[in-house]
Amino acid sequence: MKFRFLAAAAAAATMAAAPAIAADRVSAPVEGESEIGGGVSIIVALLAAAAVIGGIYIAVDDGDDDAVSP
């Protein structure tokens, strides 16, 4: 029981200290812009739109798939 309490306390202390440690980090300077730049965001937006449309289609589909053969 004490080990469980000790593990929970260590996890809570780690989670509480993480933002303070992250605030002390300094980002490296950027020397040049990426060549693909905004193109990636457009691709991600198109994939997200396709996923939403596919999800709507699956949700609305009534499942009437009757057999064609007699």
N, C-alpha and C positions, 0 to 999 in steps of 0.2 A: 504494500500500500504506500509506503514511504517512497519507493522508487517511482511509482506513478506520479506522486505529488512533485517529486524532484524533477521529473521529465517535463511535466506541465509547467513548472516554474521556469525551467531553462528555455522552453519554447516561447513562453510569454516574454521573457527578458530579451530573447533574440529578436522577436517581432517588434518589440518596443524600441530596440536600439537600431534596427535596420534603417529607418528614415534619417536618423542623425548621421549615420555612417555614410549614407548615400549623398547627403547634402555636402559633405566635405570633399567629394570627388570633383575633379576639374576635367572638363571635356577637352579632348585634343583639338587643336585648331584645324579647320578645313582648308585644304590648299586649293581645291578646285571642285567645281560642281560635277555631279554624276552626269554621264552622257545620256542615261535613260530618263533622268529627271521625272517629269510628270507623267510619262507614259505608263509607269507601273500603276499609278493610282487609277488611271482610266481602265486598265485591264482588270484590276480588283473590283472596281465599280460594276463593270460589265458582268463579271462572274457572280457578284452578289445579286445583281438584278436577275440573272438567269436562275440562280438558286431560289429566289423569292417567287418567280413565275412558275418554276417547276413545283415548288411547294404548294402554291395555290391550285395548280392543275391537279395535283394528287389529292388535295383536300376536297376539291369540288367534284372529282370523278365519282360517279354513282356506282360503278362496278358492274354495269350491265354488259357483260361480255358474253353474248350468246354465241353458241357454236354455229359456224357457217355450214358445215357438212350435215347432211340429213341423218 
